[in-house]
């Protein structure tokens, strides 16, 4: 496992190097058929300190990811998404997707394969920095699943998508609707369990809230940016079955970004009310 971790970290360093040697990390045209839509590499480090003992513990993670599109014709495309993360506790995770796309025009699409579900899109994409440091509320949202979807979009302001996916050993109906900065999505399974989520983003606010009937859990998180540099956030849940709140986190972040060197990240300070812990956080990724 040590050798695997060293190789993975070496790959991250290489990714950061090639990233800083090019002007873009998005939409690299390899040839007339193949485009690297996204290339991602990031590091995250968090120190946790209990307020009663001051015995510190730490957790660090590294993630790489990419989104690649292969054009078969003007109508048919293949899009793959892959991300892999490993942390200092030797826990590894992957976030795959492989989609066959039929693009009839600028408005209509049909997708099939192991898909990012309509509900998944409320959660940060695994090849973005927001995903590597996602909140508890965001992490409760389902990931990619086998299935098929149809999508209609209009002028970049309105989108509606319906899909059927196989999850939890049964089929589920998913739906998503976007209007400008607002997104609503969810699913309904054969066993009558359901999940609903809502997301709102603009240049000041990034907020998400959801409810799971199977877990009987409400959760939500909200980031507020006073300026492009400084933000505060809160993250919480509530279980209706036990009438208890189990997660309540607060934090502040100081963002940094250098477009010439193609680096972004933040310094943060987090506090967990229920765990009674606080600690600093440092995050670094490619732009």
C-alpha positions in Angstrom: 0.0 0.0 0.0 2.9 2.3 0.7 4.3 1.9 -2.8 0.8 2.6 -4.2 0.5 5.7 -2.2 4.0 6.9 -3.3 3.1 6.3 -6.9 -0.2 8.1 -6.5 1.4 11.1 -4.9 4.1 11.2 -7.6 1.3 11.2 -10.2 -0.3 14.2 -8.4 3.0 16.1 -8.5 3.4 15.3 -12.2 -0.2 16.5 -12.8 0.5 19.8 -11.0 3.6 20.2 -13.1 2.0 19.6 -16.4 -0.9 21.8 -15.3 1.5 24.7 -14.6 3.1 24.3 -17.9 -0.1 24.9 -19.9 -2.4 27.8 -20.0 -5.6 25.7 -19.6 -6.8 22.8 -17.6 -10.2 22.6 -19.3 -11.2 21.7 -22.9 -7.8 20.5 -24.2 -8.4 19.5 -27.8 -6.3 16.4 -28.4 -7.5 15.9 -32.0 -10.7 16.5 -33.9 -12.4 13.6 -32.1 -11.0 13.8 -28.5 -11.2 16.5 -25.9 -10.0 16.5 -22.3 -12.8 18.6 -20.8 -11.3 18.7 -17.3 -8.1 17.7 -15.6 -8.0 17.8 -11.8 -5.4 17.4 -9.1 -5.8 18.5 -5.4 -4.4 18.1 -1.9 -6.4 18.6 1.4 -5.1 18.6 4.9 -7.2 18.9 8.1 -6.0 18.9 11.8 -8.6 18.1 14.4 -8.1 19.2 18.0 -10.6 18.2 20.8 -11.3 21.2 23.1 -11.0 19.0 26.2 -7.8 17.2 25.6 -5.9 19.1 22.9 -4.6 15.8 21.5 -4.4 16.6 17.8 -5.1 14.2 14.9 -4.8 14.8 11.2 -6.1 13.6 7.9 -4.7 14.4 4.5 -6.0 13.4 1.1 -5.0 13.6 -2.6 -7.3 13.3 -5.6 -6.8 13.2 -9.3 -9.6 13.2 -11.9 -10.5 13.9 -15.5 -13.5 14.3 -17.9 -12.8 13.2 -21.5 -15.2 13.3 -24.5 -14.7 11.2 -27.6 -16.7 12.3 -30.6 -17.9 9.4 -32.7 -20.0 11.6 -35.1 -21.8 14.9 -35.0 -24.7 13.1 -33.1 -22.9 10.3 -31.1 -20.4 10.9 -28.3 -18.8 9.0 -25.4 -18.0 10.9 -22.2 -16.0 9.4 -19.4 -15.5 10.8 -15.9 -13.0 9.3 -13.5 -11.6 10.5 -10.2 -9.6 8.6 -7.6 -8.7 9.7 -4.0 -6.6 8.3 -1.3 -6.1 9.6 2.2 -3.6 9.2 5.0 -5.8 6.4 6.7 -5.1 4.2 3.6 -8.7 4.6 2.5 -9.1 4.9 -1.3 -12.2 5.8 -3.3 -13.2 6.1 -7.0 -15.9 8.1 -8.7 -16.5 6.7 -12.2 -18.9 7.5 -15.0 -19.1 6.3 -18.6 -21.9 7.8 -20.7 -23.0 7.2 -24.3 -24.6 10.4 -25.6 -26.9 11.0 -28.5 -27.0 14.8 -29.1 -29.9 15.6 -31.5 -29.3 19.3 -31.3 -28.4 22.1 -28.9 -31.5 21.3 -26.8 -32.1 17.6 -26.7 -29.9 14.7 -25.5 -30.3 11.1 -24.6 -27.7 9.4 -22.3 -27.1 5.8 -21.3 -24.4 3.9 -19.3 -23.1 4.4 -15.8 -24.4 7.9 -15.5 -24.2 11.0 -13.3 -27.9 10.9 -12.2 -30.1 14.0 -12.3 -30.0 13.9 -8.5 -26.2 13.6 -8.4 -25.8 17.0 -10.2 -26.9 18.7 -7.0 -23.6 17.4 -5.5 -20.2 18.9 -6.6 -18.6 17.1 -9.5 -15.8 14.7 -8.4 -13.3 16.5 -10.7 -13.8 19.9 -8.9 -12.2 21.2 -5.8 -15.6 21.6 -4.1 -16.1 17.9 -4.2 -12.8 17.0 -2.5 -13.8 19.2 0.5 -17.6 18.7 0.2 -19.9 19.2 3.2 -21.8 16.5 5.1 -25.0 17.6 3.4 -23.5 17.3 0.0 -22.0 13.9 0.7 -25.5 12.5 1.4 -26.4 12.8 -2.3 -26.3 9.7 -4.5 -23.4 9.1 -6.9 -23.3 7.7 -10.5 -25.6 4.7 -11.3 -26.4 2.6 -14.3 -29.3 3.9 -16.3 -30.6 6.1 -19.1 -31.6 9.8 -19.2 -33.2 12.3 -21.5 -32.4 16.0 -21.2 -33.8 19.2 -22.6 -32.1 22.6 -22.2 -33.0 26.1 -23.4 -30.7 29.1 -23.7 -28.6 28.1 -20.7 -31.3 29.3 -18.3 -33.7 26.3 -18.2 -33.0 22.6 -18.1 -35.2 19.6 -17.3 -34.0 16.0 -17.2 -35.7 12.6 -16.5 -33.8 9.3 -15.9 -34.3 5.8 -14.7 -31.4 4.3 -12.7 -30.7 1.0 -11.0 -29.8 1.6 -7.4 -30.1 -0.2 -4.1 -31.1 -3.4 -6.0 -34.1 -1.7 -7.6 -35.1 0.9 -10.2 -35.7 4.5 -9.4 -37.1 7.5 -11.3 -35.0 10.6 -11.2 -35.9 14.1 -12.2 -34.0 17.5 -12.3 -35.1 21.0 -13.1 -32.9 24.1 -13.4 -33.9 27.7 -13.7 -31.0 30.1 -13.8 -29.2 29.7 -10.4 -31.7 27.3 -8.9 -31.7 23.5 -9.2 -34.3 21.0 -7.8 -33.8 17.2 -8.2 -34.7 13.9 -6.6 -35.7 10.3 -7.1 -38.5 7.9 -6.2 -37.6 4.2 -5.8 -39.8 1.1 -6.4 -39.9 0.5 -2.6 -41.5 4.0 -2.3 -38.5 5.6 -0.7 -37.6 9.0 -2.0 -34.9 11.7 -1.9 -35.3 15.4 -2.7 -32.7 18.1 -3.0 -32.4 21.8 -3.8 -29.4 23.9 -4.7 -28.9 27.6 -5.1 -25.7 29.3 -6.2 -24.6 32.8 -7.1 -21.5 35.0 -6.5 -22.3 35.3 -2.8 -24.1 32.1 -1.8 -23.7 28.4 -2.3 -26.4 26.5 -0.5 -27.9 22.9 -0.7 -30.6 21.2 1.3 -32.0 17.7 1.0 -34.2 15.1 2.6 -34.0 11.2 2.6 -37.1 9.3 3.5 -35.1 6.0 4.0 -32.8 7.7 6.5 -35.5 10.1 7.7 -32.9 12.8 7.6 -32.8 16.4 6.7 -29.4 18.0 6.0 -28.1 21.2 4.6 -25.1 23.4 4.2 -24.5 27.0 3.2 -21.4 29.1 2.2 -21.6 32.9 2.3 -18.9 34.9 0.6 -18.4 38.3 2.1 -15.8 39.0 -0.6 -14.2 36.6 -3.2 -11.5 36.1 -0.6 -13.4 35.4 2.6 -16.4 33.1 3.4 -18.1 31.5 6.3 -20.1 28.2 6.2 -22.4 26.0 8.2 -23.2 22.3 7.8 -25.9 20.4 9.7 -28.4 17.6 9.8 -31.6 16.5 11.7 -33.0 13.0 12.0 -36.7 13.0 12.3 -36.7 9.4 13.6 -34.8 10.3 16.7 -35.6 14.0 16.7 -31.9 14.7 17.1 -29.3 16.9 15.4 -26.1 14.9 14.9 -24.0 17.2 12.7 -23.4 20.9 13.3 -20.3 22.4 11.9 -19.1 26.0 11.4 -16.1 27.3 9.5 -14.3 30.2 8.0 -12.1 30.2 4.9 -9.5 32.6 3.4 -9.4 31.8 -0.4 -6.3 32.3 -2.6 -5.9 32.1 -6.3 -3.1 32.8 -8.9 -4.3 32.4 -12.5 -0.8 32.8 -13.9 0.5 29.9 -11.8 -2.9 28.1 -12.2 -3.3 27.4 -8.5 -6.2 27.9 -6.1 -7.0 26.9 -2.6 -7.8 28.2 0.9 -6.8 28.3 4.5 -9.7 27.4 6.8 -10.7 27.0 10.5 -13.4 24.5 11.4 -15.5 23.8 14.5 -17.7 20.8 15.2 -20.3 21.4 17.9 -21.1 17.7 18.5 -17.6 16.4 18.4 -16.3 19.4 20.3 -13.3 19.7 18.0 -11.7 22.5 16.1 -8.8 22.7 13.7 -7.1 24.4 10.7 -7.4 23.2 7.2 -5.3 23.8 4.1 -6.4 23.0 0.5 -4.6 23.3 -2.8 -5.7 22.5 -6.3 -5.3 23.2 -10.0 -7.4 26.0 -11.5 
